[in-house]
Amino acid sequence: MSGFGGEGRPVDLGEVHEGTVDTEDAFARVAWSSLVEPGDSTAGVLVEALGAARALALVLESVHRDVAVLVRACLDAGVVGPGEGAAFETALVAAVARWRPRTHALDVAAVVASARRVGSALLLPGDADWPERLTDLGAHAPLVLWGRGRLRGPAGALRRPCLSVVGSRANTLAGAEATAEITSAAADAGCSVISGGAYGIDAVAHRVAIAAGTPTVAVLAGGIDQLYPAGHVELLRTVGHQGLILAESPPGTRPTRWRFLARNRLIAALGHATVVVEAGARSGALNTAHHAAQLGRPVLAVPGAFSSPASFGCHRLVAQGRAQLAVQPDDPVRAALEAAGGPSAQPEDAVPLRSASEDPEVVRAVDALGRRPTPVTEVARRSGLSVAAATDALALAELQGLVVRRPDGWAAR
């Protein structure tokens, strides 16, 4: 493992990285991100204590011999206290066994080439644009970040106060409207809006942010080239143009259930505050809220009807004292601004307002409306959209004043 790929190809990190981090350390971090799963705390401890390059060299040596040298290096670095050596050695043996299958396939050159092909840039701890709030994750902090979009400089999407907006994939109309109002308030305050790119609440948050001209950040569960779900490829590409797509796994990594759960910690850590709009009893949004609360971030939850299963998780968060009640759309925004260090005016580099009528799904939904109020199910049938997508599109159109909701359906203004 020098500065070469699996077939001796030289690795030029300058193709994807503009920071001042030591090249050897940068190379090792990219290798580490290919070797371990997101949030691997054992890897995090080793990299923090020994440095990425030395830790990687010792681990690769341990794969072919034993972990004795690695354990000694950790003891010398004060990673474990007196009497903890045996337990730590057991954990290291398990970790090395976990990583061993991937050591023979490490190819940093291939990773860099794949990232370059999709226009992705590499961000590392120590870079000027690295979000320092990620250090709150401790040993679970990401080793690297891959980004597409507004990653660097004063216009970077993560340079602003950030509000994480999460919720159910199977949202209700009320949930879509609440998300639109909160996101609009965040845009008015100059915040970036962070979410996960999923169907439902995530999609509404991203679309409204795009229409309002504020940066929105989608944190992926797989590699930066794995735009998921498939139905949101165009949406995520738009996010990458106006805002930012982020991933911690190397290109080519498939999104899986455990990676979605690991991804949630990044959404929580990147946001100065997190708001849960709708969440069922087992919603992944509750996992994000849990991470945010553990990090000491403000967590807010939007209330719903007593009878709504989509709001059960939100009500439970408030009842258990794990979230504040969001009474007004700007409550989560104020929490994010205060956590970020104070009020924020609209930045001079704000993206010009984009009309909702430019969104193809909004165009289809609005065109599907007749002279009389039309139920959302009928709008979905006429437009060829799913009911969830039609609901999101109509909520965005309402925010822009294109449609109005009546008791018996939607109507164009």
N, C-alpha and C positions, 0 to 999 in steps of 0.2 A: 504494500500500500504506500507507494510514493505518490507523486502527483500524476498518476496515470490511471487509465480505465482498465477494464477487464482484459483488453487485448493490447495493452501497452500504449494506448492512445493518450497523448498529452491532454491534460485538463486545463482549460483556460477559464477560470472562474470570472475573469473580467468580462466575459460575454454576458453574464447574468447578474454580476455583483458590482456595485459601485462604492461600497464602503471601504473603511480603512482597517478592518479586522485583519489580523495576521493571516496570510494565505494558507499556511499549514493548518491553523485552527479552523479556518473556513472550510477547507477541504475535508477535515475530519468531521465537522458538524454535518456536512452533507452526507458523508458516509454513515454517521450515526443515525441520521433520520431514515436511512434505508435499512438499517440493521434492526431497529427497535420499533415497537408500536407507539403511537402517540401517548404521552403521559407516563411513560415507563419511569418510575421513580428511582429504580436502581441505576439506570443510565444517567438520570439527572444528577444523582449524588456523585457518581464517578466523574462526570464531566465538570461539575462544579469544583470538586476537590482536587482533581489531578490535571485539569485542562483537557479539552476535547482530543487533542492529538496524542498526548501521552496515554490517556485512558483508552483510546482506540488501539494503540499499539500493544498495551498490556492485555487487553481483552483478546486480541487476535493471537497473541502468544499463548494465552490461557486455553484457547480453543484447541491448540495442538499439543499442549503439555498439561499443566494443571493450574489451579488458581492461586497457588501459594505466593507467587511473585506479586500478583494483583492484590491479594489480601495484605501482604506486607506493605505495599505502597500505600494502601488505604489506612493502615494502622499508623504508618509514619506521618501521614497527612492529617491525622487526628479525626478521621471520619467517624470512628467509633470510640467509645469510651472504654475504660478498664472493665474487663469481664464480659464485654459484648462481642469479642472477636469470634467466638465459636458460632454464635447465631448469625453474625454478619457473613461469615464464610459460607454457611449453609445457604444464605440468600444469594450470594454471589455464584455458587455452584449452580443453583437453579436458574439464575439469570443467564449465565454463559451457555447452559444447555438450551435455554430458550432461544438464544441468539445464533447458536451454532449453525442451524440449517441455512441461514442467510449469508453467512460470512463468505461462502464460496462464490456467491453471485454478486458481490459488491462491485459496482461499476459506476463510479462517479461521473466518468465521461458520458456515459449513456444518459444518466439523470440530467446532466447539464444540457446535453443536446436536445432531449425531450422538452425541457423547460424553454429552451430558446425557440423551438419550433412553434410553441403556442404564445410566444411573446411574454413569457413570465420572467420576473426578476426575483433575485434572492435577497432576503433580509435576514440579518444576523444580530444576535445580542452584541451590543457595542457600536452598532451603526447608529448614525444620528437619527434615523427615522424609526428605530426599533421602539415599540411602545413599552416604556419602562414599567407600566402597570402589570405587564405579564410576569414580572418577577414575583408578584404576590402569589403566584402558583407554586413557588418554591421548586422542589425537585420534580414537580409535574409540569414545569414550564416547557414550552416548545423549544426544541433545539435549533430550528430554523423556521422561517416562513417563506412561502412562495406566493408572489402576488401578481395579479394582472390588473392594471388600471392606475388609479391615483395613489401610488405607494410612497413616493418620495417628495421631499421639499415642502415649502409652506402650503402648497395646495393639496398635500396628502390628506386622504380621507380620515386617517387616524389622528391627525393633528388637532382636530376640532373636539369639543365635548361630544361624547358618544353615548347614545341611548340604545340599549339592546331591547328589541321588541320580539317577543316569542309567543307562541300559542298553538292551538290545535290545528291539525291539518284539515279536519272536518269542521270548519268554523261555521257559525250561524251568520245570518245577515247582520244581526246586531253586533256580532264580533267584528265583522268586516268594517262596519261603520265606526266602531270605537277605534279600531286600528288606524283607519284613515284620519280620524280626528287627532289622535295622538301623534301620528307621523307628521301631519300638517303642522301641528304646534311645534314639533321638533325642528322642522324645516324653517319655520318663522324665527326660531331662536338661534339658528345657525349651527344646529347639531348634525352630526352624521348619524345615520340609522343603521344599526347592525342587526342582522338576522341570519337564518340558515338556508335560505333559498328553497325551502320546501313549499308544498301546496298549502293552501289555507292562509293563516295569519301571516306567515313569513312573506308570501307572495304579495299580499295586500300592502304590507309595510314597504317592500322594495318598490312596488309600482307607484305608490303615492309619493315616495321620496323622489323617484325619477321625474314624475310629473311636476313636483314642487321645486325641482332644481337643486336639491340638496344631495350630497354624496351618500350613497348607501353601500354597505359592506356585506357581502355574502361569504360566510365561513363554510367551506366545504368539508365533508367527512372523508373524501378520498383525495386523489392527487389533483393538482391544479388543472389538469387536462381532462378531468372526469366531471363534466357538467351534469349534475344530477339533481332532480329527476329529469328524465328525457323530455318530458313535457315543458320543462322550463329552460331548455337550452337557449332559446332566443332571449328570454328574460335575463338569464345570467350573463349572456354576452352584452346586453345593454347595461347591466350593472357594472361589468368590467370597463365599459366605455365612460360612464358618468361617475362611477364610484370605484369600487375595488372588490376583487375576488381574492380570497385568501385560502391557503391550505398549508398544513404542516407536513403532510406526507409527501413523498416524492412523486413526480409524474408517473402515471400508470397504476397507482394504487387504487383499488376498487373500494367504493364506500360499502361498509358493512355495519351491522347493528352496533357492534362494540365501538366502532370508529365514530358513529354518530354520537354515542354517549360521551366519548372522549372529546369530540368536537365541542360539545356543549360547554365544557369548562372554558374554552377560548372565547365563546360568545359572552359568557359571564364576565371574564376577566377584561376583555376589551371594552366592554360598556362601563361607563362611569355609574350607570344605574341600569336596572333591568325591570321591564314591565311585562307581566304575564296577562295577556288579553283574555284568552279562553284556554282552559285546560281540563280535560276529563280526569278521572280518577287515576289513570296510569299514563298520562301524557308525558312525552319527553320534555315538554316545557317545564315541568316540575323539577326535572333533573337539572336544568339550567338555573332555575331559581335557587335550588339547593346549593349549587356551586357559588352563585353570586352571594348568597347569605354567608357561606363559609369564608368568603373573601372579604366580608365586611362591606360589600356594595349595597346601596339601597335597593330594595326589592319592593315593587308595587304590584298589586293585582286589581284587575277590573272586575267589579261585581256583575252578576247576571241574575236572571230569574231563579227563584228557589227551585223550580221544577226543571231547570236546564242542566242536563248532564254535562254540557260543554263548559259549565262554570263551576262544577263541583270542586275541581282542583284549586281554582282561585279562592273560593270560599274557605276551603280547608287551610290554605296558606295564611289567610288573614286570621282565621279562628285560632290557629296554632301560634300566632304571633311571629310568623316567619316572613310576613309581607305587610306593608302598609296598604290601606285602602286607597285606590285611585278614584277620587271623587270627581275630578275635572280632568279634561284631556291634557292640560298643561302641568298636572301634578308630577308625572314621571319626568317631564322635561326639566322642571325646577330642581328635582332631585339630582338629575344628571349634571346640570349646570353648577349646583352647589358642590357636588363631589369633585367636579373638574376644577374648582377654584374660583367660581364666581360667574356673574352674568356674562353673556356673550351676545354681541351684536352680529348681524349678518355679515360674514367676511366679504372683503372686496373681491375675492376670487370666486364668489359663488357662481354656479352654472346658471345661465339664463333659464327662466321658467319654460318648461316644456308643456305644451297643452296635452291634456288627456286624449284629445282627438287624434294624436299622433300614435297612440298605442293601438296596434292592430286588433287586439281583443276588445278594446273599448269601442272601436269603430264598428266591429261586428255586433256587439251587444246593443249599441245605440241604434244601429240600422235595423235591428230586429224588432224594435218597438213600433207598435201600431198607433192608431189615433186614440184608442182607448187604453187604459192602464193594462199592462201585460204582466202576468205572473212570471217570476224568475225561471220557473221550469219551462215555460213556453219560450222565453227569451233564449234559454239554452238550446231548446230543440230547433228553433229557427236559425240560430247563429252557428250551430255545430260545435258549441263550446260545452264543457261539462257544467253542471249546475254550480260547482264551486268556482270555476273560472268566470262564469257569467255573473255570479254574485260579486266577486272581486272587481270585475270590470265596471259594473253598475255603481258600486260604491265609489270607485275612482271618478267615474263620470259625474256622480252627484257632487263630489267635492269640487269639481270644476264648473258646476252649475249647468251641466248639459242635460241632466235628467232630474226628475223629482219622484220621490216615493209616495205612492198613494196607499190607502188601506187595502185596495184590491190589486195592487201591482205597481209597475213602473211606467212612467210616461216621459216623453221628451219635452223639454221646455220650449 
